C-alpha cells in the first residue's frame, strides 16, 4: 500500500498497516521525518515523546485496536502526570501526526474515530474541554 508523507509529499520510506504497533510506527515516522530534513531539535523532541510517554503507554498495541476513548485516556494520563499544557499538546500532536499519516485518504486506510476526536480539538493540554467524554 502506498503511503504519502504529509510533510514532504513523497512516498514514505516504510510500510505501515493498522495492525502494526504504535511504537514501531512512531519510530518509523520519526526516521522518515528525519530523512525529510526536519530540524534536529524537532526530531529529538519526537524521540523523547516516544521514549517517555507514547512508548510506555501504548507499548506494542496495534494502531487498529486504538479507539477514541483510548486516546482520551492517554490524554487524561498525561494531565495526571502534571505535565505542562504545551508539552501535552506537543505529545498529542505527535500522536495525531501518526494517525493523520496512516489514515490519509491517499493511503487507502479508513479514517477512524481516533483521528476525528483529535481533529476536533481534544488534543489541547488544558483541563477544560479536553477532559469531556467523547
Secondary structure, 3 states (H helix, E strand, C coil): CCCECCCCCCECCCCCCCCCEHHHHHHHHHHHHHHHCCCHHHHHHHHHHHHHHHHHHHCCCEHHHCCHHHHHHHHHHHHHCCCCHHHHHHHHHHHHHHHHHHCCHHHCCCCCHHHHHHHHHHCCCCCCHHHCCC
